[in-house]
């Protein structure tokens, strides 16, 4: 993929986050002040679309040990981990050790299909506008 840089991809993804790309479970906590909230699953899928690698998942616990939810991010070649949404968590929340998870066979169905499609469409359009015509989709 002819991206100018990983920083360019990160900027484009972050600029594409919105209420439409947020996991419905986290919509109440999403805001421009915390734009990474609820963006991890769709973001990890879009990163995998563009850069390949593995999807990682880990449980997230609150400070009191109760389960808060799960968090997704990517492992690229040579074991490099890329997590563009980690800042959504508060200091008291603990992200546990990840495991790899298989990509959904069909991203057009399921609980996050709408959010993934909205983010993937916005990111591809922005990359094309920035002069990356090799982006498929």
Number of C-alpha atoms within 10 A of each C-alpha: 10 11 18 12 9 10 10 13 18 17 13 18 22 18 13 22 25 20 20 16 25 29 22 16 11 12 16 12 15 21 14 10 9 13 20 22 25 26 31 24 24 26 30 25 23 20 26 18 14 16 17 14 17 22 23 22 22 18 16 19 17 16 13 9 11 10 13 14 12 15 22 24 26 26 20 16 11 7 10 10 15 16 18 20 21 16 12 18 16 10 9 11 17 18 18 13 10 15 12 14 12 9 13 10 7 8 15 13 12 9 11 16 15 18 24 25 18 18 24 23 14 17 25 22 17 17 20 14 10 13 12 16 14 12 16 10 8
